[in-house]
Amino acid sequence: MYFVHLTSYINRGASSKCATFALMPVSPQSFFTTQLLAWYKPTDRPMPWKAERDAYKVWLSEIILQQTRVEQGLPYYLKFTEAFPTVQHLATAPADQVMKLWQGLGYYSRARNLHAAAQYIHTELGGSFPNNYEALLKLKGVGEYTAAAIASFAFDELRAVLDGNVYRVLARYFGVDTPIDSPAAKKQFGQLANELIPAAQPGLYNQAIMDFGATLCKPAQPLCNTCPLAAECIAKAQNLQDKLPIKAGKIKQRERFFHYIIFNAGGNILVEQRTGKDIWQELYQFPMLEYTELLAPDTHEVADFIGQFAPSDWRITAAKGPYTQKLTHQKINAWFIEVEANGKLNAPEPSYKLTERQNLNIFAFPKIIDCYLQDNRLYLSLT
């Protein structure tokens, strides 16, 4: 059987600068899939979730690893499985405990969705984890990729995964120049991925192609000289490794300016929980003034804001920063202004809490605040 290496995929709607092909004497299924599975050795990247059949633990690993490097996610996976060995343990845990364990991992909506999904499984499904793709999609925070991963890894369901690694491998090998962030890409790459996945080993194949993209077909400097697919790879043949995959648009980043006020009132610190529909929802912070630029600590805008909480007898003792944190769509710049206040502090909103400084470690803070606390040893300096 002969197969035109690219025509079936490129000509489904992609423009085709990459379309100089030759006939292949084998099908993509028999070469690509066979070579990929022959290459894959699970012991090369030993991780506790590999070969895991417990759907709860597979789900935990997939949520933790969304937009997160394996090396960064591993300690969080271990912390969560130790603190919450079953979905029932996670469902019945206090929200603040879940958020505190997640602190530093970012994209905090994942933690909120994780907790909500566990509660749904516990209360609505009687503690039984969904065991198929369609049912998994009903869990909060679970999309098509995560549902396919869980379904294939835990239940041997024939579902191909599509993540950044998979897009990259397929785009390079098949020479697909459809932008992977375009509406057409999901359908095109999804159809291709599902044609390649072997019925007998869907979970093994999915893990293999993701590991292949992470370790061999890397975004920069792919290891083409040792690649078992190089002989039939369009990107290798046409020197397109640094061109594929293609992305159509760049993310526009919004810049924001925060001024955190750290009140020291007789050893007590004022914190508030972020409750609005914004970044870091349900995490804690210090009273914060957002402005269109970073203000000097002695400006009247800062003084007026401080006065809302300490009507009289206060003084600024230090200003630290600026600190920065880059998010996907935003760049946060922050001053940390330490204030000595005598007398009782006002807390105009119910989201504010007055806590002893030694108890700050129980709250889940955004990374930018945690960095400030660690750098400046707040617990020691506010005496």
C-alpha atoms as a printed R data frame, in Angstrom:
    type eleno elety resid chain resno       x      y      z
1   ATOM     1    CA   MET     A     1   0.000  0.000  0.000
2   ATOM     2    CA   TYR     A     2   1.341  3.423 -0.941
3   ATOM     3    CA   PHE     A     3   0.446  6.597  0.871
4   ATOM     4    CA   VAL     A     4   1.048 10.194 -0.232
5   ATOM     5    CA   HIS     A     5   2.814 11.387  2.868
6   ATOM     6    CA   LEU     A     6   1.086 14.734  3.255
7   ATOM     7    CA   THR     A     7  -1.730 15.196  0.770
8   ATOM     8    CA   SER     A     8  -4.487 13.715  2.923
9   ATOM     9    CA   TYR     A     9  -3.781 16.207  5.677
10  ATOM    10    CA   ILE     A    10  -2.413 19.375  4.116
11  ATOM    11    CA   ASN     A    11  -5.062 19.527  1.402
12  ATOM    12    CA   ARG     A    12  -7.893 19.508  3.944
13  ATOM    13    CA   GLY     A    13  -7.710 23.247  4.245
14  ATOM    14    CA   ALA     A    14  -4.106 24.158  4.925
15  ATOM    15    CA   SER     A    15  -2.144 26.428  2.660
16  ATOM    16    CA   SER     A    16   0.890 24.513  1.606
17  ATOM    17    CA   LYS     A    17   4.369 25.915  1.494
18  ATOM    18    CA   CYS     A    18   5.458 22.601  3.000
19  ATOM    19    CA   ALA     A    19   3.899 20.485  0.297
20  ATOM    20    CA   THR     A    20   6.673 18.818 -1.651
21  ATOM    21    CA   PHE     A    21   6.045 15.128 -1.108
22  ATOM    22    CA   ALA     A    22   7.104 11.710 -2.225
23  ATOM    23    CA   LEU     A    23   5.229  8.444 -2.162
24  ATOM    24    CA   MET     A    24   5.858  6.397  0.960
25  ATOM    25    CA   PRO     A    25   6.050  2.630  0.646
26  ATOM    26    CA   VAL     A    26   4.401  2.198  4.041
27  ATOM    27    CA   SER     A    27   1.375  3.743  5.697
28  ATOM    28    CA   PRO     A    28   1.794  6.335  8.451
29  ATOM    29    CA   GLN     A    29   0.134  3.921 10.858
30  ATOM    30    CA   SER     A    30   2.617  1.114 10.237
31  ATOM    31    CA   PHE     A    31   5.712  3.336 10.275
32  ATOM    32    CA   PHE     A    32   4.942  6.221 12.632
33  ATOM    33    CA   THR     A    33   3.095  4.227 15.280
34  ATOM    34    CA   THR     A    34   5.333  1.170 15.130
35  ATOM    35    CA   GLN     A    35   8.525  3.207 15.362
36  ATOM    36    CA   LEU     A    36   7.138  5.375 18.146
37  ATOM    37    CA   LEU     A    37   6.127  2.403 20.303
38  ATOM    38    CA   ALA     A    38   9.434  0.668 19.637
39  ATOM    39    CA   TRP     A    39  11.270  3.799 20.796
40  ATOM    40    CA   TYR     A    40   9.221  4.302 23.951
41  ATOM    41    CA   LYS     A    41  10.599  3.036 27.231
42  ATOM    42    CA   PRO     A    42   8.537  4.142 30.246
43  ATOM    43    CA   THR     A    43  11.558  3.789 32.532
44  ATOM    44    CA   ASP     A    44  13.386  6.576 30.676
45  ATOM    45    CA   ARG     A    45  11.293  9.208 32.476
46  ATOM    46    CA   PRO     A    46  10.103  7.443 35.634
47  ATOM    47    CA   MET     A    47   7.201  9.320 37.177
48  ATOM    48    CA   PRO     A    48   4.760  8.069 39.827
49  ATOM    49    CA   TRP     A    49   1.734  8.542 37.565
50  ATOM    50    CA   LYS     A    50   3.108  6.500 34.667
51  ATOM    51    CA   ALA     A    51   1.316  3.178 34.244
52  ATOM    52    CA   GLU     A    52  -1.104  4.405 36.934
53  ATOM    53    CA   ARG     A    53  -4.561  2.840 36.563
54  ATOM    54    CA   ASP     A    54  -6.288  4.738 39.367
55  ATOM    55    CA   ALA     A    55  -8.372  7.310 37.497
56  ATOM    56    CA   TYR     A    56  -8.280  9.690 40.482
57  ATOM    57    CA   LYS     A    57  -4.479  9.814 40.483
58  ATOM    58    CA   VAL     A    58  -4.321 10.091 36.690
59  ATOM    59    CA   TRP     A    59  -6.744 13.017 36.923
60  ATOM    60    CA   LEU     A    60  -4.650 14.688 39.642
61  ATOM    61    CA   SER     A    61  -1.495 14.390 37.573
62  ATOM    62    CA   GLU     A    62  -3.143 15.745 34.438
63  ATOM    63    CA   ILE     A    63  -4.630 18.777 36.195
64  ATOM    64    CA   ILE     A    64  -1.362 19.561 37.983
65  ATOM    65    CA   LEU     A    65   0.658 19.242 34.764
66  ATOM    66    CA   GLN     A    66  -1.552 21.574 32.726
67  ATOM    67    CA   GLN     A    67   0.732 24.430 31.576
68  ATOM    68    CA   THR     A    68   3.330 23.177 34.064
69  ATOM    69    CA   ARG     A    69   6.689 21.495 33.605
70  ATOM    70    CA   VAL     A    70   6.961 17.941 34.932
71  ATOM    71    CA   GLU     A    71   9.809 18.895 37.272
72  ATOM    72    CA   GLN     A    72   7.710 21.647 38.812
73  ATOM    73    CA   GLY     A    73   4.524 19.587 39.031
74  ATOM    74    CA   LEU     A    74   6.028 16.439 40.565
75  ATOM    75    CA   PRO     A    75   6.343 17.705 44.183
76  ATOM    76    CA   TYR     A    76   2.768 19.025 44.033
77  ATOM    77    CA   TYR     A    77   1.486 15.652 42.839
78  ATOM    78    CA   LEU     A    78   3.265 13.970 45.747
79  ATOM    79    CA   LYS     A    79   1.888 16.515 48.238
80  ATOM    80    CA   PHE     A    80  -1.670 16.109 46.971
81  ATOM    81    CA   THR     A    81  -1.654 12.310 46.894
82  ATOM    82    CA   GLU     A    82  -0.244 12.257 50.427
83  ATOM    83    CA   ALA     A    83  -2.734 14.786 51.811
84  ATOM    84    CA   PHE     A    84  -5.697 13.462 49.778
85  ATOM    85    CA   PRO     A    85  -5.164  9.761 48.941
86  ATOM    86    CA   THR     A    86  -8.699  9.394 47.548
87  ATOM    87    CA   VAL     A    87 -11.200 11.661 45.839
88  ATOM    88    CA   GLN     A    88 -13.291 11.563 49.023
89  ATOM    89    CA   HIS     A    89 -10.390 13.017 51.038
90  ATOM    90    CA   LEU     A    90 -10.039 15.841 48.523
91  ATOM    91    CA   ALA     A    91 -13.778 16.496 48.380
92  ATOM    92    CA   THR     A    92 -14.124 16.896 52.147
93  ATOM    93    CA   ALA     A    93 -10.994 19.037 52.636
94  ATOM    94    CA   PRO     A    94 -11.390 22.771 53.432
95  ATOM    95    CA   ALA     A    95 -10.935 25.018 50.409
96  ATOM    96    CA   ASP     A    96  -8.151 26.971 52.138
97  ATOM    97    CA   GLN     A    97  -6.166 23.763 52.652
98  ATOM    98    CA   VAL     A    98  -6.443 22.887 48.957
99  ATOM    99    CA   MET     A    99  -5.402 26.381 47.892
100 ATOM   100    CA   LYS     A   100  -2.477 26.435 50.325
101 ATOM   101    CA   LEU     A   101  -1.130 23.140 48.955
102 ATOM   102    CA   TRP     A   102  -1.451 24.580 45.440
103 ATOM   103    CA   GLN     A   103   0.397 27.795 46.333
104 ATOM   104    CA   GLY     A   104   3.202 28.590 43.916
105 ATOM   105    CA   LEU     A   105   1.919 26.426 41.068
106 ATOM   106    CA   GLY     A   106  -0.091 29.204 39.407
107 ATOM   107    CA   TYR     A   107  -3.295 29.130 37.344
108 ATOM   108    CA   TYR     A   108  -5.299 28.839 40.546
109 ATOM   109    CA   SER     A   109  -8.583 28.177 38.772
110 ATOM   110    CA   ARG     A   110  -7.215 24.636 38.336
111 ATOM   111    CA   ALA     A   111  -7.215 24.137 42.111
112 ATOM   112    CA   ARG     A   112 -10.721 25.563 42.492
113 ATOM   113    CA   ASN     A   113 -12.027 23.348 39.678
114 ATOM   114    CA   LEU     A   114 -10.197 20.330 41.099
115 ATOM   115    CA   HIS     A   115 -11.907 20.781 44.459
116 ATOM   116    CA   ALA     A   116 -15.321 21.418 42.888
117 ATOM   117    CA   ALA     A   117 -15.037 18.316 40.685
118 ATOM   118    CA   ALA     A   118 -14.048 16.172 43.668
119 ATOM   119    CA   GLN     A   119 -17.099 17.430 45.573
120 ATOM   120    CA   TYR     A   120 -19.306 16.642 42.563
121 ATOM   121    CA   ILE     A   121 -17.933 13.083 42.395
122 ATOM   122    CA   HIS     A   122 -18.357 12.668 46.143
123 ATOM   123    CA   THR     A   123 -21.908 14.043 46.417
124 ATOM   124    CA   GLU     A   124 -23.483 13.432 43.000
125 ATOM   125    CA   LEU     A   125 -21.722 10.244 41.878
126 ATOM   126    CA   GLY     A   126 -21.458  8.497 45.213
127 ATOM   127    CA   GLY     A   127 -17.676  8.686 45.178
128 ATOM   128    CA   SER     A   128 -17.367  6.673 41.945
129 ATOM   129    CA   PHE     A   129 -14.944  8.253 39.491
130 ATOM   130    CA   PRO     A   130 -16.343  8.640 35.926
131 ATOM   131    CA   ASN     A   131 -15.051  5.795 33.759
132 ATOM   132    CA   ASN     A   132 -15.483  7.057 30.182
133 ATOM   133    CA   TYR     A   133 -14.647 10.058 28.030
134 ATOM   134    CA   GLU     A   134 -18.128 11.578 27.850
135 ATOM   135    CA   ALA     A   135 -18.679 11.314 31.605
136 ATOM   136    CA   LEU     A   136 -15.252 12.765 32.337
137 ATOM   137    CA   LEU     A   137 -16.070 15.843 30.255
138 ATOM   138    CA   LYS     A   138 -18.775 16.700 32.792
139 ATOM   139    CA   LEU     A   139 -16.165 17.317 35.507
140 ATOM   140    CA   LYS     A   140 -15.377 20.963 36.116
141 ATOM   141    CA   GLY     A   141 -12.001 21.878 34.661
142 ATOM   142    CA   VAL     A   142 -11.785 18.772 32.451
143 ATOM   143    CA   GLY     A   143 -11.551 19.459 28.730
144 ATOM   144    CA   GLU     A   144 -11.121 17.197 25.744
145 ATOM   145    CA   TYR     A   145  -7.387 16.632 26.244
146 ATOM   146    CA   THR     A   146  -7.679 15.742 29.945
147 ATOM   147    CA   ALA     A   147 -10.720 13.518 29.368
148 ATOM   148    CA   ALA     A   148  -8.894 11.677 26.580
149 ATOM   149    CA   ALA     A   149  -5.806 11.195 28.744
150 ATOM   150    CA   ILE     A   150  -7.746  9.789 31.698
151 ATOM   151    CA   ALA     A   151  -9.963  7.625 29.487
152 ATOM   152    CA   SER     A   152  -6.987  6.105 27.665
153 ATOM   153    CA   PHE     A   153  -4.615  5.733 30.633
154 ATOM   154    CA   ALA     A   154  -7.110  4.444 33.201
155 ATOM   155    CA   PHE     A   155  -9.752  2.721 31.042
156 ATOM   156    CA   ASP     A   156  -8.015  1.823 27.736
157 ATOM   157    CA   GLU     A   157 -10.515  3.914 25.789
158 ATOM   158    CA   LEU     A   158  -9.457  4.644 22.202
159 ATOM   159    CA   ARG     A   159  -8.972  8.412 22.531
160 ATOM   160    CA   ALA     A   160  -5.939 10.263 21.182
161 ATOM   161    CA   VAL     A   161  -4.608 13.165 23.213
162 ATOM   162    CA   LEU     A   162  -3.734 16.532 21.725
163 ATOM   163    CA   ASP     A   163  -1.346 18.711 23.713
164 ATOM   164    CA   GLY     A   164   1.525 20.981 22.711
165 ATOM   165    CA   ASN     A   165   3.939 18.080 22.385
166 ATOM   166    CA   VAL     A   166   1.563 16.114 20.157
167 ATOM   167    CA   TYR     A   167   0.828 19.098 17.916
168 ATOM   168    CA   ARG     A   168   4.562 19.655 17.462
169 ATOM   169    CA   VAL     A   169   5.378 16.027 16.623
170 ATOM   170    CA   LEU     A   170   2.538 15.682 14.138
171 ATOM   171    CA   ALA     A   171   3.135 19.076 12.519
172 ATOM   172    CA   ARG     A   172   6.799 18.305 11.929
173 ATOM   173    CA   TYR     A   173   6.495 14.683 10.876
174 ATOM   174    CA   PHE     A   174   3.599 15.265  8.479
175 ATOM   175    CA   GLY     A   175   4.679 18.794  7.482
176 ATOM   176    CA   VAL     A   176   1.353 20.340  8.500
177 ATOM   177    CA   ASP     A   177   1.499 24.133  8.299
178 ATOM   178    CA   THR     A   178  -1.990 24.840  9.604
179 ATOM   179    CA   PRO     A   179  -1.499 27.234 12.559
180 ATOM   180    CA   ILE     A   180  -2.071 25.173 15.687
181 ATOM   181    CA   ASP     A   181  -3.947 28.054 17.340
182 ATOM   182    CA   SER     A   182  -6.417 28.348 14.437
183 ATOM   183    CA   PRO     A   183  -9.995 26.997 14.477
184 ATOM   184    CA   ALA     A   184  -9.149 24.456 11.770
185 ATOM   185    CA   ALA     A   185  -6.236 22.892 13.665
186 ATOM   186    CA   LYS     A   186  -8.193 21.071 16.337
187 ATOM   187    CA   LYS     A   187 -10.266 19.125 13.831
188 ATOM   188    CA   GLN     A   188  -7.379 18.473 11.447
189 ATOM   189    CA   PHE     A   189  -4.847 17.354 14.035
190 ATOM   190    CA   GLY     A   190  -7.525 15.480 15.973
191 ATOM   191    CA   GLN     A   191  -8.483 13.413 12.936
192 ATOM   192    CA   LEU     A   192  -4.835 12.674 12.208
193 ATOM   193    CA   ALA     A   193  -4.094 11.708 15.825
194 ATOM   194    CA   ASN     A   194  -7.059  9.356 15.978
195 ATOM   195    CA   GLU     A   195  -5.989  7.642 12.739
196 ATOM   196    CA   LEU     A   196  -2.590  6.889 14.256
197 ATOM   197    CA   ILE     A   197  -3.562  5.586 17.696
198 ATOM   198    CA   PRO     A   198  -3.441  1.765 17.964
199 ATOM   199    CA   ALA     A   199  -6.583  0.067 19.257
200 ATOM   200    CA   ALA     A   200  -4.639 -2.360 21.431
201 ATOM   201    CA   GLN     A   201  -2.476  0.196 23.276
202 ATOM   202    CA   PRO     A   202  -4.107  3.644 23.381
203 ATOM   203    CA   GLY     A   203  -2.701  4.660 26.751
204 ATOM   204    CA   LEU     A   204   0.822  3.518 25.942
205 ATOM   205    CA   TYR     A   205   0.734  5.317 22.585
206 ATOM   206    CA   ASN     A   206  -0.527  8.566 24.135
207 ATOM   207    CA   GLN     A   207   2.199  8.535 26.757
208 ATOM   208    CA   ALA     A   208   4.799  7.665 24.108
209 ATOM   209    CA   ILE     A   209   3.972 10.544 21.768
210 ATOM   210    CA   MET     A   210   3.899 13.068 24.622
211 ATOM   211    CA   ASP     A   211   7.263 11.858 25.947
212 ATOM   212    CA   PHE     A   212   8.644 11.863 22.410
213 ATOM   213    CA   GLY     A   213   7.731 15.522 22.022
214 ATOM   214    CA   ALA     A   214   9.106 16.426 25.441
215 ATOM   215    CA   THR     A   215  12.458 14.673 25.117
216 ATOM   216    CA   LEU     A   216  13.291 14.208 21.423
217 ATOM   217    CA   CYS     A   217  11.125 16.409 19.206
218 ATOM   218    CA   LYS     A   218  11.687 19.412 21.468
219 ATOM   219    CA   PRO     A   219  10.549 22.966 20.641
220 ATOM   220    CA   ALA     A   220  14.144 24.130 20.204
221 ATOM   221    CA   GLN     A   221  17.059 22.014 18.996
222 ATOM   222    CA   PRO     A   222  15.171 18.747 18.403
223 ATOM   223    CA   LEU     A   223  17.380 15.652 18.446
224 ATOM   224    CA   CYS     A   224  16.848 14.758 14.794
225 ATOM   225    CA   ASN     A   225  20.072 12.784 14.478
226 ATOM   226    CA   THR     A   226  18.841 10.177 16.939
227 ATOM   227    CA   CYS     A   227  15.156 10.316 15.983
228 ATOM   228    CA   PRO     A   228  13.607  6.981 14.886
229 ATOM   229    CA   LEU     A   229  11.108  8.887 12.725
230 ATOM   230    CA   ALA     A   230  13.664 11.074 10.944
231 ATOM   231    CA   ALA     A   231  13.746  8.978  7.766
232 ATOM   232    CA   GLU     A   232  10.152  9.934  6.907
233 ATOM   233    CA   CYS     A   233   9.859 13.310  8.662
234 ATOM   234    CA   ILE     A   234   8.875 16.183  6.355
235 ATOM   235    CA   ALA     A   235  10.359 18.844  8.654
236 ATOM   236    CA   LYS     A   236  13.696 17.008  8.750
237 ATOM   237    CA   ALA     A   237  13.739 16.486  4.983
238 ATOM   238    CA   GLN     A   238  12.966 20.133  4.236
239 ATOM   239    CA   ASN     A   239  14.815 21.729  7.175
240 ATOM   240    CA   LEU     A   240  11.605 23.085  8.685
241 ATOM   241    CA   GLN     A   241  12.160 22.079 12.302
242 ATOM   242    CA   ASP     A   242  12.349 25.688 13.466
243 ATOM   243    CA   LYS     A   243   9.314 26.686 11.351
244 ATOM   244    CA   LEU     A   244   6.858 24.031 12.517
245 ATOM   245    CA   PRO     A   245   4.466 24.060 14.192
246 ATOM   246    CA   ILE     A   246   3.093 27.439 13.159
247 ATOM   247    CA   LYS     A   247   1.218 29.767 15.495
248 ATOM   248    CA   ALA     A   248  -0.935 32.503 13.986
249 ATOM   249    CA   GLY     A   249  -1.125 35.049 16.745
250 ATOM   250    CA   LYS     A   250   0.836 36.374 19.665
251 ATOM   251    CA   ILE     A   251  -0.718 36.916 23.080
252 ATOM   252    CA   LYS     A   252  -1.138 40.562 24.027
253 ATOM   253    CA   GLN     A   253  -0.011 41.222 27.578
254 ATOM   254    CA   ARG     A   254  -1.664 43.715 29.909
255 ATOM   255    CA   GLU     A   255   0.518 45.506 32.451
256 ATOM   256    CA   ARG     A   256  -0.862 46.194 35.948
257 ATOM   257    CA   PHE     A   257   0.482 48.066 38.981
258 ATOM   258    CA   PHE     A   258  -0.302 46.930 42.537
259 ATOM   259    CA   HIS     A   259   0.569 48.661 45.804
260 ATOM   260    CA   TYR     A   260   0.302 46.281 48.767
261 ATOM   261    CA   ILE     A   261   0.065 47.793 52.235
262 ATOM   262    CA   ILE     A   262   1.439 45.637 55.042
263 ATOM   263    CA   PHE     A   263  -0.030 47.015 58.264
264 ATOM   264    CA   ASN     A   264   1.703 46.144 61.509
265 ATOM   265    CA   ALA     A   265  -0.753 46.862 64.297
266 ATOM   266    CA   GLY     A   266   0.616 45.471 67.549
267 ATOM   267    CA   GLY     A   267   1.921 42.349 65.821
268 ATOM   268    CA   ASN     A   268  -1.272 41.825 63.791
269 ATOM   269    CA   ILE     A   269  -1.412 41.892 59.999
270 ATOM   270    CA   LEU     A   270  -4.427 42.708 57.825
271 ATOM   271    CA   VAL     A   271  -5.088 40.318 54.925
272 ATOM   272    CA   GLU     A   272  -7.966 39.933 52.521
273 ATOM   273    CA   GLN     A   273  -9.248 37.142 50.311
274 ATOM   274    CA   ARG     A   274  -9.603 37.921 46.604
275 ATOM   275    CA   THR     A   275 -13.234 37.182 45.734
276 ATOM   276    CA   GLY     A   276 -13.807 39.028 42.450
277 ATOM   277    CA   LYS     A   277 -13.628 37.557 38.964
278 ATOM   278    CA   ASP     A   278  -9.985 38.354 38.418
279 ATOM   279    CA   ILE     A   279  -6.610 36.664 38.734
280 ATOM   280    CA   TRP     A   280  -5.807 34.749 41.917
281 ATOM   281    CA   GLN     A   281  -9.420 34.246 42.957
282 ATOM   282    CA   GLU     A   282  -9.748 32.904 46.533
283 ATOM   283    CA   LEU     A   283  -6.083 33.535 47.289
284 ATOM   284    CA   TYR     A   284  -5.067 36.015 49.993
285 ATOM   285    CA   GLN     A   285  -3.265 39.313 49.739
286 ATOM   286    CA   PHE     A   286  -2.596 42.452 51.764
287 ATOM   287    CA   PRO     A   287  -4.820 45.528 51.276
288 ATOM   288    CA   MET     A   288  -4.020 46.586 47.720
289 ATOM   289    CA   LEU     A   289  -4.300 49.773 45.711
290 ATOM   290    CA   GLU     A   290  -4.205 49.306 41.948
291 ATOM   291    CA   TYR     A   291  -3.194 52.301 39.878
292 ATOM   292    CA   THR     A   292  -2.254 53.085 36.282
293 ATOM   293    CA   GLU     A   293   1.447 53.209 37.208
294 ATOM   294    CA   LEU     A   294   3.682 52.501 40.169
295 ATOM   295    CA   LEU     A   295   3.327 55.328 42.660
296 ATOM   296    CA   ALA     A   296   5.941 56.613 45.050
297 ATOM   297    CA   PRO     A   297   5.020 55.587 48.618
298 ATOM   298    CA   ASP     A   298   4.693 59.222 49.762
299 ATOM   299    CA   THR     A   299   2.022 60.230 47.231
300 ATOM   300    CA   HIS     A   300  -1.400 61.372 48.384
301 ATOM   301    CA   GLU     A   301  -3.090 58.447 46.572
302 ATOM   302    CA   VAL     A   302  -1.186 55.991 48.767
303 ATOM   303    CA   ALA     A   303  -1.821 58.096 51.897
304 ATOM   304    CA   ASP     A   304  -5.563 58.273 51.183
305 ATOM   305    CA   PHE     A   305  -5.702 54.502 50.717
306 ATOM   306    CA   ILE     A   306  -3.796 53.843 53.965
307 ATOM   307    CA   GLY     A   307  -6.158 56.246 55.749
308 ATOM   308    CA   GLN     A   308  -9.132 54.039 54.949
309 ATOM   309    CA   PHE     A   309  -7.671 51.383 57.241
310 ATOM   310    CA   ALA     A   310  -5.690 53.461 59.779
311 ATOM   311    CA   PRO     A   311  -7.519 56.774 60.286
312 ATOM   312    CA   SER     A   312  -4.741 58.274 62.424
313 ATOM   313    CA   ASP     A   313  -1.270 57.752 63.865
314 ATOM   314    CA   TRP     A   314   0.472 55.699 61.202
315 ATOM   315    CA   ARG     A   315   3.804 55.940 59.416
316 ATOM   316    CA   ILE     A   316   5.508 54.207 56.498
317 ATOM   317    CA   THR     A   317   8.545 52.277 57.723
318 ATOM   318    CA   ALA     A   318   9.723 50.668 54.470
319 ATOM   319    CA   ALA     A   319   8.896 50.237 50.800
320 ATOM   320    CA   LYS     A   320  10.143 47.129 49.008
321 ATOM   321    CA   GLY     A   321  10.197 46.512 45.305
322 ATOM   322    CA   PRO     A   322   9.246 46.714 42.642
323 ATOM   323    CA   TYR     A   323   8.511 43.004 42.327
324 ATOM   324    CA   THR     A   324   7.215 41.569 39.055
325 ATOM   325    CA   GLN     A   325   5.321 38.452 38.036
326 ATOM   326    CA   LYS     A   326   4.468 37.490 34.473
327 ATOM   327    CA   LEU     A   327   1.210 35.674 33.797
328 ATOM   328    CA   THR     A   328  -0.045 34.423 30.444
329 ATOM   329    CA   HIS     A   329  -1.886 37.640 29.592
330 ATOM   330    CA   GLN     A   330  -0.644 40.014 32.257
331 ATOM   331    CA   LYS     A   331   2.476 41.429 33.837
332 ATOM   332    CA   ILE     A   332   2.094 42.398 37.495
333 ATOM   333    CA   ASN     A   333   4.332 45.089 39.033
334 ATOM   334    CA   ALA     A   334   4.115 45.602 42.788
335 ATOM   335    CA   TRP     A   335   5.346 47.747 45.644
336 ATOM   336    CA   PHE     A   336   5.159 46.390 49.189
337 ATOM   337    CA   ILE     A   337   4.708 49.299 51.585
338 ATOM   338    CA   GLU     A   338   5.155 48.485 55.273
339 ATOM   339    CA   VAL     A   339   3.162 50.647 57.663
340 ATOM   340    CA   GLU     A   340   3.356 50.931 61.460
341 ATOM   341    CA   ALA     A   341  -0.132 51.686 62.778
342 ATOM   342    CA   ASN     A   342  -1.189 52.510 66.310
343 ATOM   343    CA   GLY     A   343  -4.737 51.912 67.386
344 ATOM   344    CA   LYS     A   344  -7.456 49.800 65.852
345 ATOM   345    CA   LEU     A   345  -7.497 49.125 62.102
346 ATOM   346    CA   ASN     A   346 -10.666 49.459 60.067
347 ATOM   347    CA   ALA     A   347 -11.653 46.549 57.827
348 ATOM   348    CA   PRO     A   348 -14.303 47.975 55.466
349 ATOM   349    CA   GLU     A   349 -15.036 44.713 53.668
350 ATOM   350    CA   PRO     A   350 -15.974 41.293 55.131
351 ATOM   351    CA   SER     A   351 -13.200 39.691 53.074
352 ATOM   352    CA   TYR     A   352 -10.569 41.268 55.370
353 ATOM   353    CA   LYS     A   353  -9.082 39.377 58.299
354 ATOM   354    CA   LEU     A   354  -6.772 40.527 61.082
355 ATOM   355    CA   THR     A   355  -4.282 37.803 61.865
356 ATOM   356    CA   GLU     A   356  -1.135 37.397 63.936
357 ATOM   357    CA   ARG     A   357   2.002 37.588 61.809
358 ATOM   358    CA   GLN     A   358   3.120 34.075 62.807
359 ATOM   359    CA   ASN     A   359  -0.078 32.738 61.221
360 ATOM   360    CA   LEU     A   360   0.649 34.128 57.755
361 ATOM   361    CA   ASN     A   361   1.986 30.737 56.662
362 ATOM   362    CA   ILE     A   362  -1.513 29.219 56.758
363 ATOM   363    CA   PHE     A   363  -2.753 31.477 53.940
364 ATOM   364    CA   ALA     A   364  -2.331 30.790 50.241
365 ATOM   365    CA   PHE     A   365  -0.755 33.849 48.614
366 ATOM   366    CA   PRO     A   366   0.057 34.588 44.953
367 ATOM   367    CA   LYS     A   367   3.654 33.948 43.981
368 ATOM   368    CA   ILE     A   368   4.579 37.642 43.939
369 ATOM   369    CA   ILE     A   369   3.556 38.033 47.600
370 ATOM   370    CA   ASP     A   370   5.178 34.780 48.635
371 ATOM   371    CA   CYS     A   371   8.451 35.966 47.050
372 ATOM   372    CA   TYR     A   372   8.246 39.196 49.025
373 ATOM   373    CA   LEU     A   373   7.608 37.313 52.269
374 ATOM   374    CA   GLN     A   374  10.509 34.975 51.660
375 ATOM   375    CA   ASP     A   375  12.914 37.718 50.568
376 ATOM   376    CA   ASN     A   376  12.149 40.084 53.402
377 ATOM   377    CA   ARG     A   377  11.445 37.654 56.242
378 ATOM   378    CA   LEU     A   378   8.323 39.541 57.159
379 ATOM   379    CA   TYR     A   379   7.664 37.391 60.188
380 ATOM   380    CA   LEU     A   380  10.941 38.616 61.708
381 ATOM   381    CA   SER     A   381  10.971 42.239 60.598
382 ATOM   382    CA   LEU     A   382   7.548 43.282 61.837
383 ATOM   383    CA   THR     A   383   8.250 43.348 65.563
